[in-house]
Amino acid sequence: MLSEILTANPADSFARYGLAMEYSKAGQVDQALGEFKTLIDKNPDYTAAYFMAAQALAKASRVDEAKRWLVDGISSARRTGNAHAQSEMTAMLEELA
């Protein structure tokens, strides 16, 4: 269903995020990352996408990639004034260090 929504409206950030999350839950990390990247390319301040991409990567033992997503996500959280997301991503980055 999310794919159908995106076919009709490729710029639908919420549907793109949902599709990325579904791929992530299914363990399809590369497909999830592709959707997260597309989302961020179109909406660089969709802060949750950075955090969820980092979590998927960390779960897949791709720690260096996860750290890069977290650094970018922290920057996004700062730009948007999202202190909660910034705090969560900073904590995760410290745990991965």
GIPE-V388084 format. One record per pair of residues at least 4 apart in sequence whose C-alpha atoms are under 8 Angstrom apart, sorted by the first residue. I is the first residue (numbers start at 1). J is the second residue. Records with the same first field share a line. If there is no record, write none. Layout:
I->J ; J
This chain:
1->5
2->6 ; 15 ; 16 ; 18 ; 19
3->7 ; 15 ; 19
4->8
5->9 ; 10 ; 12 ; 15
6->10 ; 11 ; 12 ; 15 ; 16
10->16
11->16 ; 42
12->16
13->17 ; 39 ; 43
14->18
15->19
16->20 ; 35 ; 36 ; 39
17->21 ; 35 ; 36 ; 39 ; 49
18->22
19->23 ; 32 ; 35
20->24 ; 31 ; 32 ; 33 ; 34 ; 35 ; 36
21->25 ; 32 ; 52
22->26 ; 32
23->27 ; 28 ; 29 ; 31 ; 32
24->28 ; 29 ; 31 ; 32 ; 56
28->32
29->33 ; 56 ; 57 ; 60
30->34
31->35
32->36 ; 53
33->37 ; 53
34->38
35->39
36->40 ; 49 ; 50 ; 53
37->41
38->42
39->43 ; 44 ; 46 ; 49
40->44 ; 45 ; 46 ; 49
44->76
45->76 ; 77 ; 79 ; 80
46->50 ; 76
47->51 ; 73 ; 76 ; 77 ; 85
48->52 ; 73 ; 85
49->53 ; 73
50->54 ; 69 ; 70 ; 72 ; 73
51->55 ; 69 ; 70 ; 73 ; 85 ; 89
52->56
53->57 ; 66 ; 69
54->58 ; 65 ; 66 ; 67 ; 69 ; 70
55->59 ; 66
56->60 ; 66
57->61 ; 62 ; 63 ; 65 ; 66
58->62 ; 63 ; 66
62->66
63->67 ; 96
64->68
65->69
66->70
67->71 ; 93 ; 96
68->72
69->73
70->74 ; 89 ; 90 ; 92 ; 93
71->75 ; 93
72->76
73->77 ; 86 ; 89
74->78 ; 85 ; 86 ; 89 ; 90
75->79
76->80
77->81 ; 82 ; 83 ; 85 ; 86
78->82 ; 83 ; 86
82->86
83->87
84->88
85->89
86->90
87->91
88->92
89->93
90->94
91->95
92->96
93->97
